Each structure stands twice: as structure tokens, then as C-alpha cells.
């Protein structure tokens, strides 16, 4: 989608953020908020993945601005890494080629419905 937006609107500035987590549980993608607490989905931890490396490094809930990193701080994000998205399988990619920043949540907790 980001590439299509660039192509259609070349003067538009886009900042692409990917959320990564290491472990925990997620609320289901369902508009029925009653299911959010009871039907949680486990997050699979993948050893050796970027998610796991960030977790092992001791990152707390953090935002990592890849675009703003330089030198040694950026090197790991410019090399091929195994990346695990919440609802996808782990795949190898160069983080800086597919995202500008990372919202890293080491241990995910499911969303809870708020009273209206």
C-alpha cells in the first residue's frame, strides 16, 4: 500500500510504522467487543527474529525511528532479519526497506473494551 501511495501521490510524505511484539496475547479482530477479553490470540515467539533480538536486548515498550538512525545504530536494521508480524508467519526482510519505524511492545496484552 505504501508503494502504491508513493506512485499515485509522489509529493505525499509517508512514514511507515510496523508494530512488533515478542510474546503475549492479542484481542481478536472483531467488532464485537465482548469477544476481546475471552477470545484472545497468543502471539508466537520466534527465536532469532528481530522481535526476539529486541526483547533480548531489554527494550521496553519503545518506538524505534529507523529513519533517524545512523552508523552502527542503524546497521542491524539495514541487514536481512527474520521478522514476525502478529498475524503472519515469520519472513526474512531488511527492516529499513519495509518500515521507517518500529513500535515495539515486548509483551502484548489484549485490548479491552471501553464503556461508551
C-alpha positions, -999 to 999 in steps of 0.1 A, spaced: 0 0 0 28 24 8 44 19 -26 11 24 -44 5 56 -24 40 69 -34 33 60 -70 -1 78 -71 8 107 -49 46 113 -53 46 146 -34 30 130 -3 52 122 27 46 89 43 61 74 74 55 37 77 54 22 112 53 -15 119 43 -29 153 63 -58 165 59 -78 197 77 -107 213 51 -126 232 17 -122 249 -19 -122 237 -39 -101 213 -76 -93 211 -93 -108 180 -100 -86 150 -137 -84 157 -161 -55 161 -179 -74 189 -160 -61 218 -175 -88 241 -150 -112 225 -119 -92 231 -112 -105 266 -124 -141 262 -112 -150 227 -76 -137 229 -50 -150 204 -15 -160 216 15 -142 200 40 -167 188 76 -160 199 101 -168 171 137 -174 183 163 -155 163 137 -130 149 142 -92 151 113 -93 177 133 -118 198 166 -98 194 148 -66 205 133 -84 235 167 -100 244 183 -65 242 160 -54 270 139 -29 250 108 -18 270 77 -6 252 96 16 227 94 35 194 125 30 172 129 56 145 149 37 119 149 66 95 167 87 122 194 61 130 229 63 116 261 42 116 263 13 140 229 20 154 213 15 120 234 -14 108 211 -42 121 181 -25 105 198 -24 71 206 -61 70 183 -91 64 164 -101 96 137 -127 104 106 -106 113 75 -120 129 43 -100 124 13 -106 148 -9 -124 123 16 -136 98 44 -160 95 80 -151 101 97 -139 70 131 -125 61 133 -88 51 155 -58 55 137 -37 81 147 -3 67 133 -13 33 98 -22 46 94 3 75 106 37 87 100 30 124 90 2 148 66 3 177 80 -24 198 58 -39 226 78 -68 243 48 -84 260 15 -77 243 -17 -75 264 -51 -77 247 -72 -46 241 -102 -42 265 -134 -26 256 -141 8 270 -176 18 282 -193 41 257 
